[in-house]
C-alpha cells in the first residue's frame, strides 16, 4: 500500500445516522427517496415523492443529510448509488438504502467513488442473499475494507475522477445523440414513404395481397421445449426488421411437423400480437425451418414484397394503424381479423424494391452507428473501471 495510506473498514470512516418515523407527524410533508428514485445510469437521485407523514410507507425510516452517500442494498449489483444533494437535506429515504455519512476527515465523494469499484461490487455480489430479491445488509457494506489516504490526497483523487468522469459522460452523451439522430432519420424516412405515397399506389386490404394470414401456435409449451432442434420463435424474438435468436427456444421435429399451421418459411412476415403489437420482421434464409407461438404469420403473394410490408408495419404510420386495431382489456393484442382488414397503399413491385433498397441503406448506417455506440460505451465503462482501480490503488 502507498505510503501514508491506511486500510480501514468502511464503517470506521462513517458517522452514525438517524432514523425517523414520519407517521408520528401525519400532516408534516417531506421528500421521500425510494429505491427506484436513484438512476444507476447517472448515479443521481432523479425524483422523489412528496408525501405527508400519514401517507408514508413503512420503509420510509432513514433520515438523510446533504452529502450522505446512498447505496441500495436490495439488488446491490444494480449499482444504485447517489449523493444526497443540498436540496434534500434532512429528508427521508427507504430502509432499502444503506446511508453512509462520512466523518469530517473523509471526503464523501471518495466514499461515493469507492462504492463503484469492482472490488466492492464483487464483494456485494458474493454476499447478497435471496433469489427473488437478493440483498445485502448494512453490516455487509460497512465491513468492507477501504484504502484511506490523507484528506488532501482524497480531495486530489476526487477532483481527478470528477473531471475524468465528466468527460466520459460527455463522450457517451455525444455518441448517444448521434445514434438518436440516425434512428430519427430512419423513422422519418419510413414516415415520409407511407405518408407521401406516389403515383400508381393502390389502396389494398392486406388479405387481398396475401396467400395466407394465420396465427402461431397458442397453447402450453412447458413440456415441449428442447435444448436444441427446430427454432421456436416467440414475441421477444421479433424485433423491427430482424429476427433475434437471443433466448430462442427449440422444439423437436415431430412436434414441429405436428404444428403445420404455425410453421415458418423464409419470406414469411412475422408480426407481434401482444407486448409490442405490430412489430414485424421477415423470416430470413438462415432459418429454413422454424415454428412460432402467438405471432401473426403473413404469407405474401407475388403482388407485394414481404420487406415492403415489414417497412410498413414498423413505420410510425403502420404502428398508429395497428394501435387503432388492437383489442383486449387486460392484455391487448393484434388479432388475425384485424390484420386481414389492414388497409395500405401499395406501389408497383419495382417501386417497392427501390423503397426497400433505400430503407436498407439508411437502416444499415443506423446499425453501424449502433455498433459504434455500443463499442464506445463498453470502452468508456472499461476506462471507468481502470480509473477507479488506479485511484484506490494509489496509482492515480
Secondary structure, DSSP 8 states (H G I E B T S, - for coil): --TT-EEEEGGGGEE---B--GGGSTT-EEEEE-GGGEETTTTEE---EEEEGGG--TTEEEEE-TT-EEEE-BTGGG--EEE--GGGTTEEEETTEEEEEE-TTS-HHHHHHHTTSHHHHHHHHHH-B-STT-B--HHHHHTSEEEE--HHHHHHHHHHHHHHHHHHHHHHHHHHHHHHHHHHHHHHHHHHHHHS--TT-EEEEGGGGEEEEEE-B-S--TTT-BSSSEEEE-GGGEETTEE--TT-EEE-HHHHHH--TTEE-TT-EEEE-BSSTT-EEE--TT-SSEEEBSEEEEEE-TTS-HHHHHHHHHSHHHHHHHHTT-B-SSS-B--HHHHHH-EEEE--HHHHHHHHHHHHHHHHHHHHHHHHHHHHHHHHHHHHHHHHHHHHTT--
